[in-house]
């Protein structure tokens, strides 16, 4: 994961800096006002808390269980 801070006079300029350097897939993970403007903290390849591999694995197991149940019960 690549994390970087950006400083600019306003939010519009800060967002442009983020897009220019990290691209459109960057996630803003923090912002605050500072003297003379704003500070943005942005990350590339960011996975929010609770959306990691364990959550994805749970969804996969749930779908597999639903498929098994549908197979046993058959069409309505």
N, C-alpha and C positions, 0 to 999 in steps of 0.2 A: 504494500500500500504506500502510495506517495502522498505525503501531507505537506502543505505549504501555506504560509501566511501571505496575504496581499494587503497593501495599504493604498488608499486612494482618497480623493477629495469627497466623493459621494458613492453611493451604492451602485449606480449605473456604471461608473468607471471601474469600480472594483470587480463587478461581474464580468466586464469585458476583459479585464486582465486575467481572470480565472479561465474564461473560455479560450483566450488566446494561448495561454500556457498549458493548461491541463485538458482542454477540449470540452465538448458539450456533455460528456458523461461524468464530469466532476460533480461531487456532492459537497454542498456547503455544510460544514459541521460546526461552525461557530461564527458569530459576528458581534461586533461591539463598536460603539462610538469612541473615537479617540480625539485628542486635540488636533484639529485640522482635517478631520474626515472620519473614515471608517476603516476597520480592520476585519478582513474575512479570513477564516481558516477553511481551506478546501482540501478534499482528498480525492484521489483517483483509486478505483477498485475498493470502494468503501462498502462494508456490509454492516447495516445497522444492528444494534443489539437485539437479540431475539429472532433474527432471521438467518442464523448460521446453519451449519451442517446438521446439527441435532434436530432442528425444526424441520428441515427438508426431509430428513430420514423418517421422522414421525409421520409426515404427510404421505410418504411412500408406503409405509407399513399400513396406514389407514386405508389407502386405495387398494392395497393387496387384500386386506380383510374384506372390504366391500365387494371386490371382485369374487372372492371365494363364496361369500354369502349369496351373491346374485346367482352364481353357478349352482349352488345347492338348492335354492328356492325356485329358480327358473323364472321364466317370464310370467307376469301377472295373469 
